[in-house]
Amino acid sequence: MLEMWRETARRYALLPLRIFLGVTFTYAGLDKLTSNTFFTDSANGSLLQTLHGVRDSAAIPAMVDLALKAPHGFGYAIALGELAAGLGVLFGLLGRVAALGGALISLSLWLTVSWSTTPYYYGNDLAYLMAWLPLVLAGTPYLSIDLLIRKRRTGAGAGAAVAGAAGSAAATAEGIDASAGPVRSAPPA
């Protein structure tokens, strides 16, 4: 029983991180898209003012210069990118790709907006970058659309998914490699 609990805990260990990053980045994208000030050039806290404010302190000022050439396009790209990364990991659709997108957004924000934050651990963009990396490596293998697609391709139904989770823990306890999947003698008709 304890071993089954440990296996379940290992399997779903990244789920809280997925939910946190998914909700946070979805909210961040929607917040930017619905903001009264983000795309207003003269407003306090607007993207344009932020870019001008961080230009000289950024690790790579050329990135800020590139964003300043089309600040509204850059703002929409960031907002839609955050939305896509957030929804992708939240629902587990192209999980690794979505996590990579979130990591790249966090990296670009760390190298520009929060680079001058002192001490560095006060800035959140580096922490977000590090949080995305386990999802880039592991993807969204459980409770995800990716899993449903994979099961449909292999012909495993919903009953097989439930039985597979219980059978996997039992097989692991018996020393059997359950990750190989079902064995078929002939292709499905």
N, CA and C atoms as an extended XYZ file, in Angstrom:
567
Properties=species:S:1:pos:R:3:atomname:S:1:resname:S:1:resid:I:1 pbc="F F F"
N         0.825       -1.201        0.000 N   MET     1
C         0.000        0.000        0.000 CA  MET     1
C         0.871        1.268        0.000 C   MET     1
N         1.894        1.260        0.850 N   LEU     2
C         2.793        2.410        0.925 CA  LEU     2
C         3.532        2.601       -0.397 C   LEU     2
N         3.955        1.490       -1.000 N   GLU     3
C         4.663        1.574       -2.277 CA  GLU     3
C         3.751        2.128       -3.374 C   GLU     3
N         2.485        1.742       -3.352 N   MET     4
C         1.532        2.257       -4.336 CA  MET     4
C         1.334        3.762       -4.153 C   MET     4
N         1.278        4.220       -2.908 N   TRP     5
C         1.143        5.649       -2.627 CA  TRP     5
C         2.370        6.409       -3.113 C   TRP     5
N         3.556        5.832       -2.873 N   ARG     6
C         4.801        6.479       -3.331 CA  ARG     6
C         4.836        6.573       -4.852 C   ARG     6
N         4.411        5.516       -5.515 N   GLU     7
C         4.389        5.517       -6.983 CA  GLU     7
C         3.421        6.576       -7.510 C   GLU     7
N         2.273        6.693       -6.880 N   THR     8
C         1.293        7.709       -7.275 CA  THR     8
C         1.857        9.105       -7.025 C   THR     8
N         2.507        9.302       -5.902 N   ALA     9
C         3.113       10.607       -5.592 CA  ALA     9
C         4.193       10.963       -6.599 C   ALA     9
N         5.013        9.989       -6.986 N   ARG    10
C         6.051       10.243       -8.002 CA  ARG    10
C         5.420       10.594       -9.348 C   ARG    10
N         4.376        9.862       -9.698 N   ARG    11
C         3.731       10.068      -10.994 CA  ARG    11
C         3.147       11.479      -11.114 C   ARG    11
N         2.530       11.944      -10.060 N   TYR    12
C         1.837       13.238      -10.118 CA  TYR    12
C         2.617       14.374       -9.455 C   TYR    12
N         3.913       14.190       -9.231 N   ALA    13
C         4.725       15.191       -8.528 CA  ALA    13
C         4.746       16.541       -9.237 C   ALA    13
N         4.700       16.553      -10.549 N   LEU    14
C         4.765       17.819      -11.289 CA  LEU    14
C         3.406       18.473      -11.499 C   LEU    14
N         2.346       17.800      -11.095 N   LEU    15
C         1.005       18.349      -11.316 CA  LEU    15
C         0.787       19.690      -10.607 C   LEU    15
N         1.194       19.866       -9.336 N   PRO    16
C         1.019       21.187       -8.715 CA  PRO    16
C         1.779       22.290       -9.449 C   PRO    16
N         2.971       21.977       -9.936 N   LEU    17
C         3.749       22.951      -10.700 CA  LEU    17
C         3.047       23.289      -12.009 C   LEU    17
N         2.512       22.275      -12.675 N   ARG    18
C         1.746       22.503      -13.910 CA  ARG    18
C         0.565       23.421      -13.669 C   ARG    18
N        -0.182       23.148      -12.610 N   ILE    19
C        -1.364       23.961      -12.310 CA  ILE    19
C        -0.945       25.394      -11.993 C   ILE    19
N         0.084       25.556      -11.161 N   PHE    20
C         0.534       26.905      -10.795 CA  PHE    20
C         0.994       27.691      -12.021 C   PHE    20
N         1.885       27.113      -12.805 N   LEU    21
C         2.390       27.832      -13.982 CA  LEU    21
C         1.294       28.046      -15.015 C   LEU    21
N         0.442       27.059      -15.194 N   GLY    22
C        -0.652       27.193      -16.156 CA  GLY    22
C        -1.592       28.320      -15.790 C   GLY    22
N        -2.042       28.345      -14.546 N   VAL    23
C        -2.959       29.402      -14.095 CA  VAL    23
C        -2.260       30.758      -14.113 C   VAL    23
N        -1.022       30.814      -13.631 N   THR    24
C        -0.299       32.089      -13.549 CA  THR    24
C        -0.052       32.687      -14.928 C   THR    24
N         0.418       31.881      -15.865 N   PHE    25
C         0.719       32.422      -17.194 CA  PHE    25
C        -0.554       32.709      -17.985 C   PHE    25
N        -1.598       31.916      -17.792 N   THR    26
C        -2.875       32.233      -18.428 CA  THR    26
C        -3.394       33.567      -17.908 C   THR    26
N        -3.340       33.752      -16.603 N   TYR    27
C        -3.780       35.009      -16.000 CA  TYR    27
C        -2.930       36.183      -16.490 C   TYR    27
N        -1.601       35.990      -16.547 N   ALA    28
C        -0.714       37.066      -16.997 CA  ALA    28
C        -1.027       37.481      -18.432 C   ALA    28
N        -1.261       36.502      -19.300 N   GLY    29
C        -1.600       36.822      -20.685 CA  GLY    29
C        -2.921       37.551      -20.799 C   GLY    29
N        -3.942       37.058      -20.095 N   LEU    30
C        -5.256       37.718      -20.122 CA  LEU    30
C        -5.193       39.104      -19.498 C   LEU    30
N        -4.408       39.246      -18.438 N   ASP    31
C        -4.263       40.542      -17.769 CA  ASP    31
C        -3.672       41.580      -18.719 C   ASP    31
N        -2.673       41.181      -19.482 N   LYS    32
C        -2.069       42.107      -20.451 CA  LYS    32
C        -3.055       42.463      -21.562 C   LYS    32
N        -3.764       41.464      -22.069 N   LEU    33
C        -4.688       41.696      -23.177 CA  LEU    33
C        -5.891       42.549      -22.776 C   LEU    33
N        -6.273       42.513      -21.521 N   THR    34
C        -7.447       43.275      -21.065 CA  THR    34
C        -7.085       44.528      -20.274 C   THR    34
N        -5.799       44.816      -20.157 N   SER    35
C        -5.349       45.973      -19.382 CA  SER    35
C        -5.687       47.285      -20.079 C   SER    35
N        -6.039       48.287      -19.274 N   ASN    36
C        -6.291       49.627      -19.828 CA  ASN    36
C        -5.004       50.388      -20.070 C   ASN    36
N        -3.894       49.943      -19.482 N   THR    37
C        -2.650       50.703      -19.571 CA  THR    37
C        -1.530       49.998      -20.326 C   THR    37
N        -1.544       48.680      -20.428 N   PHE    38
C        -0.404       47.952      -20.986 CA  PHE    38
C        -0.050       48.408      -22.400 C   PHE    38
N        -1.034       48.640      -23.237 N   PHE    39
C        -0.782       49.049      -24.619 CA  PHE    39
C        -0.951       50.553      -24.842 C   PHE    39
N        -1.163       51.316      -23.773 N   THR    40
C        -1.293       52.769      -23.877 CA  THR    40
C         0.084       53.383      -23.646 C   THR    40
N         0.662       53.968      -24.690 N   ASP    41
C         2.050       54.425      -24.638 CA  ASP    41
C         2.342       55.439      -23.536 C   ASP    41
N         1.402       56.327      -23.246 N   SER    42
C         1.673       57.398      -22.279 CA  SER    42
C         1.280       57.038      -20.849 C   SER    42
N         0.674       55.895      -20.632 N   ALA    43
C         0.196       55.529      -19.288 CA  ALA    43
C         1.343       55.028      -18.413 C   ALA    43
N         1.240       55.302      -17.110 N   ASN    44
C         2.206       54.751      -16.171 CA  ASN    44
C         2.063       53.232      -16.147 C   ASN    44
N         3.188       52.532      -16.214 N   GLY    45
C         3.164       51.082      -16.213 CA  GLY    45
C         2.916       50.467      -17.572 C   GLY    45
N         2.903       51.297      -18.617 N   SER    46
C         2.682       50.747      -19.956 CA  SER    46
C         3.922       49.987      -20.416 C   SER    46
N         3.744       49.151      -21.417 N   LEU    47
C         4.858       48.384      -21.955 CA  LEU    47
C         5.945       49.307      -22.491 C   LEU    47
N         5.563       50.360      -23.189 N   LEU    48
C         6.539       51.280      -23.763 CA  LEU    48
C         7.373       51.941      -22.672 C   LEU    48
N         6.745       52.404      -21.594 N   GLN    49
C         7.494       53.009      -20.490 CA  GLN    49
C         8.399       51.982      -19.816 C   GLN    49
N         7.922       50.774      -19.669 N   THR    50
C         8.742       49.723      -19.058 CA  THR    50
C         9.967       49.439      -19.913 C   THR    50
N         9.786       49.331      -21.220 N   LEU    51
C        10.912       49.061      -22.108 CA  LEU    51
C        11.944       50.185      -22.059 C   LEU    51
N        11.484       51.436      -22.072 N   HIS    52
C        12.419       52.558      -21.976 CA  HIS    52
C        13.126       52.558      -20.621 C   HIS    52
N        12.422       52.174      -19.574 N   GLY    53
C        12.997       52.168      -18.235 CA  GLY    53
C        14.059       51.101      -18.013 C   GLY    53
N        13.951       49.973      -18.712 N   VAL    54
C        14.903       48.881      -18.487 CA  VAL    54
C        15.973       48.790      -19.571 C   VAL    54
N        15.907       49.606      -20.577 N   ARG    55
C        16.802       49.491      -21.719 CA  ARG    55
C        18.274       49.518      -21.311 C   ARG    55
N        18.676       50.472      -20.469 N   ASP    56
C        20.091       50.625      -20.119 CA  ASP    56
C        20.575       49.619      -19.081 C   ASP    56
N        19.668       48.998      -18.356 N   SER    57
C        20.079       48.043      -17.319 CA  SER    57
C        19.894       46.588      -17.739 C   SER    57
N        19.400       46.347      -18.937 N   ALA    58
C        19.160       44.982      -19.407 CA  ALA    58
C        20.477       44.266      -19.690 C   ALA    58
N        20.485       42.952      -19.528 N   ALA    59
C        21.669       42.156      -19.845 CA  ALA    59
C        21.952       42.200      -21.344 C   ALA    59
N        20.901       42.228      -22.139 N   ILE    60
C        21.027       42.292      -23.598 CA  ILE    60
C        20.155       43.457      -24.086 C   ILE    60
N        20.696       44.681      -24.083 N   PRO    61
C        19.905       45.840      -24.516 CA  PRO    61
C        19.368       45.715      -25.940 C   PRO    61
N        20.033       44.930      -26.782 N   ALA    62
C        19.559       44.749      -28.158 CA  ALA    62
C        18.178       44.091      -28.182 C   ALA    62
N        17.873       43.264      -27.192 N   MET    63
C        16.536       42.663      -27.130 CA  MET    63
C        15.485       43.734      -26.871 C   MET    63
N        15.813       44.681      -26.009 N   VAL    64
C        14.883       45.777      -25.715 CA  VAL    64
C        14.750       46.663      -26.944 C   VAL    64
N        15.865       46.942      -27.619 N   ASP    65
C        15.815       47.748      -28.842 CA  ASP    65
C        14.925       47.098      -29.898 C   ASP    65
N        15.022       45.787      -30.019 N   LEU    66
C        14.183       45.064      -30.970 CA  LEU    66
C        12.707       45.207      -30.594 C   LEU    66
N        12.402       45.093      -29.316 N   ALA    67
C        11.008       45.247      -28.865 CA  ALA    67
C        10.523       46.680      -29.065 C   ALA    67
N        11.415       47.653      -28.930 N   LEU    68
C        11.029       49.057      -29.104 CA  LEU    68
C        10.713       49.404      -30.564 C   LEU    68
N        11.164       48.583      -31.505 N   LYS    69
C        10.842       48.839      -32.913 CA  LYS    69
C         9.357       48.616      -33.183 C   LYS    69
N         8.732       47.692      -32.456 N   ALA    70
C         7.300       47.420      -32.597 CA  ALA    70
C         6.762       47.006      -31.229 C   ALA    70
N         6.646       47.968      -30.310 N   PRO    71
C         6.270       47.604      -28.935 CA  PRO    71
C         4.894       46.953      -28.812 C   PRO    71
N         3.946       47.363      -29.620 N   HIS    72
C         2.606       46.760      -29.536 CA  HIS    72
C         2.625       45.321      -30.051 C   HIS    72
N         3.335       45.085      -31.135 N   GLY    73
C         3.471       43.723      -31.646 CA  GLY    73
C         4.191       42.828      -30.646 C   GLY    73
N         5.225       43.366      -30.026 N   PHE    74
C         5.953       42.624      -29.008 CA  PHE    74
C         5.052       42.337      -27.806 C   PHE    74
N         4.264       43.320      -27.400 N   GLY    75
C         3.347       43.142      -26.272 CA  GLY    75
C         2.314       42.072      -26.544 C   GLY    75
N         1.746       42.086      -27.753 N   TYR    76
C         0.783       41.045      -28.113 CA  TYR    76
C         1.460       39.676      -28.191 C   TYR    76
N         2.686       39.636      -28.696 N   ALA    77
C         3.412       38.361      -28.765 CA  ALA    77
C         3.657       37.797      -27.367 C   ALA    77
N         4.061       38.644      -26.439 N   ILE    78
C         4.292       38.188      -25.062 CA  ILE    78
C         2.972       37.723      -24.443 C   ILE    78
N         1.925       38.521      -24.571 N   ALA    79
C         0.629       38.178      -23.958 CA  ALA    79
C         0.061       36.884      -24.541 C   ALA    79
N         0.081       36.755      -25.861 N   LEU    80
C        -0.440       35.543      -26.488 CA  LEU    80
C         0.458       34.342      -26.204 C   LEU    80
N         1.771       34.577      -26.120 N   GLY    81
C         2.705       33.513      -25.753 CA  GLY    81
C         2.464       33.017      -24.339 C   GLY    81
N         2.231       33.944      -23.411 N   GLU    82
C         1.918       33.552      -22.039 CA  GLU    82
C         0.614       32.766      -21.983 C   GLU    82
N        -0.349       33.216      -22.726 N   LEU    83
C        -1.645       32.533      -22.771 CA  LEU    83
C        -1.488       31.119      -23.345 C   LEU    83
N        -0.756       30.986      -24.432 N   ALA    84
C        -0.554       29.673      -25.053 CA  ALA    84
C         0.239       28.740      -24.137 C   ALA    84
N         1.300       29.243      -23.522 N   ALA    85
C         2.099       28.417      -22.610 CA  ALA    85
C         1.269       27.999      -21.405 C   ALA    85
N         0.521       28.935      -20.848 N   GLY    86
C        -0.291       28.638      -19.680 CA  GLY    86
C        -1.365       27.604      -19.960 C   GLY    86
N        -2.122       27.813      -21.033 N   LEU    87
C        -3.179       26.850      -21.375 CA  LEU    87
C        -2.596       25.510      -21.815 C   LEU    87
N        -1.459       25.554      -22.502 N   GLY    88
C        -0.819       24.316      -22.960 CA  GLY    88
C        -0.421       23.406      -21.819 C   GLY    88
N         0.221       23.957      -20.789 N   VAL    89
C         0.620       23.093      -19.664 CA  VAL    89
C        -0.559       22.788      -18.752 C   VAL    89
N        -1.500       23.702      -18.652 N   LEU    90
C        -2.659       23.464      -17.794 CA  LEU    90
C        -3.485       22.279      -18.312 C   LEU    90
N        -3.722       22.243      -19.612 N   PHE    91
C        -4.503       21.166      -20.201 CA  PHE    91
C        -3.640       20.028      -20.735 C   PHE    91
N        -2.334       20.224      -20.726 N   GLY    92
C        -1.447       19.169      -21.197 CA  GLY    92
C        -1.508       18.947      -22.692 C   GLY    92
N        -1.586       20.023      -23.445 N   LEU    93
C        -1.599       19.938      -24.900 CA  LEU    93
C        -0.249       20.421      -25.411 C   LEU    93
N         0.494       19.524      -26.057 N   LEU    94
C         1.866       19.820      -26.475 CA  LEU    94
C         2.656       20.375      -25.273 C   LEU    94
N         2.624       19.614      -24.205 N   GLY    95
C         3.168       20.052      -22.921 CA  GLY    95
C         4.604       20.520      -22.963 C   GLY    95
N         5.483       19.764      -23.626 N   ARG    96
C         6.895       20.172      -23.687 CA  ARG    96
C         7.071       21.448      -24.501 C   ARG    96
N         6.351       21.556      -25.581 N   VAL    97
C         6.436       22.761      -26.424 CA  VAL    97
C         5.920       23.972      -25.648 C   VAL    97
N         4.798       23.806      -24.953 N   ALA    98
C         4.238       24.892      -24.154 CA  ALA    98
C         5.199       25.297      -23.038 C   ALA    98
N         5.800       24.312      -22.374 N   ALA    99
C         6.757       24.609      -21.303 CA  ALA    99
C         7.996       25.299      -21.860 C   ALA    99
N         8.453       24.884      -23.022 N   LEU   100
C         9.599       25.549      -23.648 CA  LEU   100
C         9.253       26.998      -23.972 C   LEU   100
N         8.044       27.233      -24.474 N   GLY   101
C         7.610       28.606      -24.733 CA  GLY   101
C         7.583       29.435      -23.458 C   GLY   101
N         7.053       28.869      -22.374 N   GLY   102
C         7.041       29.573      -21.087 CA  GLY   102
C         8.448       29.856      -20.595 C   GLY   102
N         9.353       28.886      -20.767 N   ALA   103
C        10.741       29.080      -20.346 CA  ALA   103
C        11.414       30.181      -21.154 C   ALA   103
N        11.150       30.220      -22.455 N   LEU   104
C        11.758       31.262      -23.300 CA  LEU   104
C        11.211       32.653      -22.958 C   LEU   104
N         9.931       32.729      -22.655 N   ILE   105
C         9.360       34.009      -22.225 CA  ILE   105
C        10.017       34.446      -20.925 C   ILE   105
N        10.123       33.528      -19.972 N   SER   106
C        10.740       33.859      -18.686 CA  SER   106
C        12.200       34.250      -18.858 C   SER   106
N        12.920       33.550      -19.730 N   LEU   107
C        14.317       33.886      -20.004 CA  LEU   107
C        14.434       35.283      -20.596 C   LEU   107
N        13.590       35.598      -21.563 N   SER   108
C        13.672       36.926      -22.189 CA  SER   108
C        13.320       38.033      -21.196 C   SER   108
N        12.336       37.783      -20.329 N   LEU   109
C        11.991       38.783      -19.321 CA  LEU   109
C        13.090       38.924      -18.276 C   LEU   109
N        13.747       37.819      -17.923 N   TRP   110
C        14.844       37.890      -16.956 CA  TRP   110
C        16.021       38.672      -17.540 C   TRP   110
N        16.343       38.444      -18.810 N   LEU   111
C        17.484       39.129      -19.432 CA  LEU   111
C        17.209       40.595      -19.740 C   LEU   111
N        15.962       41.010      -19.638 N   THR   112
C        15.631       42.404      -19.947 CA  THR   112
C        15.028       43.118      -18.741 C   THR   112
N        13.819       42.773      -18.374 N   VAL   113
C        13.068       43.517      -17.364 CA  VAL   113
C        13.624       43.339      -15.960 C   VAL   113
N        13.906       42.119      -15.559 N   SER   114
C        14.306       41.913      -14.163 CA  SER   114
C        15.800       41.688      -13.966 C   SER   114
N        16.599       41.907      -14.996 N   TRP   115
C        18.041       41.691      -14.899 CA  TRP   115
C        18.685       42.544      -13.804 C   TRP   115
N        18.261       43.767      -13.653 N   SER   116
C        18.900       44.679      -12.699 CA  SER   116
C        18.362       44.536      -11.279 C   SER   116
N        17.440       43.624      -11.049 N   THR   117
C        16.905       43.423       -9.707 CA  THR   117
C        18.021       42.925       -8.791 C   THR   117
N        18.173       43.621       -7.655 N   THR   118
C        19.238       43.284       -6.714 CA  THR   118
C        18.640       43.087       -5.339 C   THR   118
N        18.999       42.027       -4.651 N   PRO   119
C        19.703       40.846       -5.123 CA  PRO   119
C        18.858       40.073       -6.132 C   PRO   119
N        19.520       39.267       -6.921 N   TYR   120
C        18.862       38.612       -8.066 CA  TYR   120
C        17.647       37.786       -7.660 C   TYR   120
N        17.639       37.246       -6.468 N   TYR   121
C        16.536       36.369       -6.071 CA  TYR   121
C        15.256       37.126       -5.750 C   TYR   121
N        15.284       38.456       -5.775 N   TYR   122
C        14.047       39.228       -5.645 CA  TYR   122
C        13.256       39.245       -6.948 C   TYR   122
N        13.936       39.020       -8.052 N   GLY   123
C        13.258       38.993       -9.347 CA  GLY   123
C        12.590       37.641       -9.555 C   GLY   123
N        11.376       37.632      -10.057 N   ASN   124
C        10.651       36.370      -10.193 CA  ASN   124
C        10.884       35.669      -11.528 C   ASN   124
N        11.396       36.355      -12.529 N   ASP   125
C        11.523       35.745      -13.857 CA  ASP   125
C        12.527       34.595      -13.875 C   ASP   125
N        13.602       34.695      -13.111 N   LEU   126
C        14.565       33.600      -13.032 CA  LEU   126
C        13.934       32.386      -12.347 C   LEU   126
N        13.157       32.623      -11.307 N   ALA   127
C        12.471       31.512      -10.625 CA  ALA   127
C        11.462       30.844      -11.564 C   ALA   127
N        10.737       31.636      -12.349 N   TYR   128
C         9.805       31.051      -13.328 CA  TYR   128
C        10.565       30.225      -14.369 C   TYR   128
N        11.692       30.733      -14.822 N   LEU   129
C        12.501       29.985      -15.790 CA  LEU   129
C        12.882       28.622      -15.221 C   LEU   129
N        13.357       28.600      -13.983 N   MET   130
C        13.742       27.334      -13.349 CA  MET   130
C        12.531       26.427      -13.130 C   MET   130
N        11.376       27.012      -12.860 N   ALA   131
C        10.158       26.209      -12.655 CA  ALA   131
C         9.694       25.561      -13.957 C   ALA   131
N         9.926       26.215      -15.085 N   TRP   132
C         9.508       25.651      -16.371 CA  TRP   132
C        10.363       24.460      -16.783 C   TRP   132
N        11.626       24.435      -16.374 N   LEU   133
C        12.556       23.421      -16.874 CA  LEU   133
C        12.131       21.974      -16.586 C   LEU   133
N        11.624       21.622      -15.392 N   PRO   134
C        11.162       20.238      -15.212 CA  PRO   134
C        10.041       19.847      -16.171 C   PRO   134
N         9.187       20.803      -16.520 N   LEU   135
C         8.107       20.506      -17.466 CA  LEU   135
C         8.630       20.401      -18.896 C   LEU   135
N         9.709       21.130      -19.210 N   VAL   136
C        10.339       20.970      -20.522 CA  VAL   136
C        10.897       19.553      -20.629 C   VAL   136
N        11.510       19.070      -19.549 N   LEU   137
C        12.108       17.739      -19.556 CA  LEU   137
C        11.063       16.619      -19.509 C   LEU   137
N        10.051       16.772      -18.664 N   ALA   138
C         9.080       15.691      -18.443 CA  ALA   138
C         7.836       15.797      -19.309 C   ALA   138
N         7.505       16.982      -19.758 N   GLY   139
C         6.267       17.164      -20.505 CA  GLY   139
C         5.061       17.080      -19.581 C   GLY   139
N         3.926       16.703      -20.129 N   THR   140
C         2.685       16.580      -19.358 CA  THR   140
C         2.107       15.181      -19.592 C   THR   140
N         2.768       14.161      -19.025 N   PRO   141
C         2.382       12.795      -19.353 CA  PRO   141
C         1.110       12.295      -18.675 C   PRO   141
N         0.622       12.965      -17.645 N   TYR   142
C        -0.556       12.486      -16.920 CA  TYR   142
C        -1.614       13.562      -16.845 C   TYR   142
N        -2.861       13.135      -16.803 N   LEU   143
C        -4.000       14.047      -16.733 CA  LEU   143
C        -3.872       15.132      -17.796 C   LEU   143
N        -3.729       14.713      -19.048 N   SER   144
C        -3.474       15.672      -20.112 CA  SER   144
C        -4.107       15.233      -21.426 C   SER   144
N        -4.260       16.206      -22.290 N   ILE   145
C        -4.727       15.914      -23.650 CA  ILE   145
C        -3.672       15.098      -24.381 C   ILE   145
N        -2.385       15.372      -24.100 N   ASP   146
C        -1.307       14.584      -24.703 CA  ASP   146
C        -1.485       13.095      -24.401 C   ASP   146
N        -1.861       12.761      -23.168 N   LEU   147
C        -2.081       11.367      -22.776 CA  LEU   147
C        -3.255       10.772      -23.554 C   LEU   147
N        -4.349       11.530      -23.668 N   LEU   148
C        -5.507       11.033      -24.422 CA  LEU   148
C        -5.146       10.762      -25.880 C   LEU   148
N        -4.373       11.636      -26.469 N   ILE   149
C        -3.951       11.455      -27.863 CA  ILE   149
C        -3.064       10.223      -27.989 C   ILE   149
N        -2.124       10.073      -27.054 N   ARG   150
C        -1.227        8.919      -27.083 CA  ARG   150
C        -2.016        7.616      -26.904 C   ARG   150
N        -2.976        7.597      -25.993 N   LYS   151
C        -3.793        6.401      -25.759 CA  LYS   151
C        -4.627        6.072      -26.997 C   LYS   151
N        -5.125        7.102      -27.649 N   ARG   152
C        -5.944        6.868      -28.852 CA  ARG   152
C        -5.097        6.291      -29.977 C   ARG   152
N        -3.862        6.778      -30.093 N   ARG   153
C        -2.967        6.262      -31.134 CA  ARG   153
C        -2.590        4.808      -30.892 C   ARG   153
N        -2.413        4.450      -29.608 N   THR   154
C        -2.003        3.073      -29.293 CA  THR   154
C        -3.187        2.141      -29.171 C   THR   154
N        -4.409        2.684      -29.216 N   GLY   155
C        -5.593        1.856      -29.134 CA  GLY   155
C        -6.034        1.528      -27.727 C   GLY   155
N        -5.416        2.142      -26.722 N   ALA   156
C        -5.816        1.897      -25.332 CA  ALA   156
C        -7.023        2.752      -25.017 C   ALA   156
N        -8.072        2.143      -24.505 N   GLY   157
C        -9.295        2.866      -24.169 CA  GLY   157
C        -9.251        3.408      -22.763 C   GLY   157
N       -10.360        3.996      -22.335 N   ALA   158
C       -10.448        4.570      -20.990 CA  ALA   158
C       -10.288        3.493      -19.937 C   ALA   158
N       -10.853        2.320      -20.152 N   GLY   159
C       -10.718        1.232      -19.191 CA  GLY   159
C        -9.274        0.788      -19.067 C   GLY   159
N        -8.560        0.789      -20.176 N   ALA   160
C        -7.153        0.405      -20.143 CA  ALA   160
C        -6.333        1.431      -19.388 C   ALA   160
N        -6.733        2.709      -19.469 N   ALA   161
C        -5.993        3.748      -18.758 CA  ALA   161
C        -6.120        3.564      -17.254 C   ALA   161
N        -7.320        3.265      -16.763 N   VAL   162
C        -7.534        3.046      -15.338 CA  VAL   162
C        -6.831        1.770      -14.905 C   VAL   162
N        -7.014        0.709      -15.661 N   ALA   163
C        -6.369       -0.552      -15.325 CA  ALA   163
C        -4.859       -0.429      -15.432 C   ALA   163
N        -4.408        0.375      -16.384 N   GLY   164
C        -2.969        0.567      -16.560 CA  GLY   164
C        -2.327        1.233      -15.369 C   GLY   164
N        -3.000        2.196      -14.761 N   ALA   165
C        -2.438        2.883      -13.602 CA  ALA   165
C        -2.319        1.928      -12.422 C   ALA   165
N        -3.358        1.145      -12.161 N   ALA   166
C        -3.321        0.186      -11.060 CA  ALA   166
C        -2.372       -0.959      -11.388 C   ALA   166
N        -2.414       -1.430      -12.628 N   GLY   167
C        -1.552       -2.531      -13.038 CA  GLY   167
C        -0.087       -2.156      -13.035 C   GLY   167
N         0.211       -0.902      -13.353 N   SER   168
C         1.587       -0.433      -13.370 CA  SER   168
C         2.206       -0.498      -11.982 C   SER   168
N         1.455       -0.063      -10.969 N   ALA   169
C         1.963       -0.110       -9.602 CA  ALA   169
C         2.165       -1.550       -9.159 C   ALA   169
N         1.224       -2.431       -9.499 N   ALA   170
C         1.348       -3.844       -9.136 CA  ALA   170
C         2.518       -4.494       -9.871 C   ALA   170
N         2.665       -4.165      -11.151 N   ALA   171
C         3.753       -4.738      -11.938 CA  ALA   171
C         5.103       -4.253      -11.422 C   ALA   171
N         5.180       -2.979      -11.022 N   THR   172
C         6.414       -2.440      -10.480 CA  THR   172
C         6.775       -3.168       -9.194 C   THR   172
N         5.779       -3.410       -8.349 N   ALA   173
C         6.029       -4.114       -7.092 CA  ALA   173
C         6.532       -5.525       -7.355 C   ALA   173
N         6.117       -6.140       -8.474 N   GLU   174
C         6.542       -7.493       -8.802 CA  GLU   174
C         7.819       -7.512       -9.637 C   GLU   174
N         8.356       -6.316       -9.977 N   GLY   175
C         9.590       -6.253      -10.747 CA  GLY   175
C         9.387       -6.420      -12.237 C   GLY   175
N         8.179       -6.218      -12.722 N   ILE   176
C         7.871       -6.359      -14.146 CA  ILE   176
C         7.911       -4.972      -14.771 C   ILE   176
N         8.479       -4.851      -15.958 N   ASP   177
C         8.532       -3.566      -16.660 CA  ASP   177
C         7.191       -3.305      -17.328 C   ASP   177
N         6.373       -2.459      -16.675 N   ALA   178
C         5.038       -2.167      -17.201 CA  ALA   178
C         5.052       -1.032      -18.204 C   ALA   178
N         6.192       -0.357      -18.362 N   SER   179
C         6.245        0.794      -19.268 CA  SER   179
C         6.275        0.364      -20.727 C   SER   179
N         6.509       -0.900      -20.977 N   ALA   180
C         6.575       -1.364      -22.360 CA  ALA   180
C         5.220       -1.319      -23.043 C   ALA   180
N         4.144       -1.281      -22.296 N   GLY   181
C         2.811       -1.191      -22.879 CA  GLY   181
C         2.268       -2.568      -23.214 C   GLY   181
N         1.091       -2.581      -23.844 N   PRO   182
C         0.461       -3.868      -24.163 CA  PRO   182
C         1.235       -4.597      -25.256 C   PRO   182
N         1.211       -5.912      -25.167 N   VAL   183
C         1.868       -6.741      -26.164 CA  VAL   183
C         0.781       -7.267      -27.100 C   VAL   183
N         0.999       -7.067      -28.394 N   ARG   184
C         0.022       -7.528      -29.387 CA  ARG   184
C         0.694       -8.523      -30.305 C   ARG   184
N        -0.027       -9.545      -30.658 N   SER   185
C         0.532      -10.528      -31.591 CA  SER   185
C         0.278      -10.135      -33.045 C   SER   185
N        -0.731       -9.303      -33.241 N   ALA   186
C        -1.057       -8.860      -34.590 CA  ALA   186
C        -1.555       -7.418      -34.515 C   ALA   186
N        -1.375       -6.650      -35.578 N   PRO   187
C        -1.868       -5.281      -35.553 CA  PRO   187
C        -3.381       -5.251      -35.414 C   PRO   187
N        -3.921       -4.194      -34.778 N   PRO   188
C        -5.372       -4.107      -34.632 CA  PRO   188
C        -6.047       -3.983      -35.992 C   PRO   188
N        -7.241       -4.538      -36.093 N   ALA   189
C        -7.974       -4.525      -37.366 CA  ALA   189
C        -8.637       -3.197      -37.584 C   ALA   189
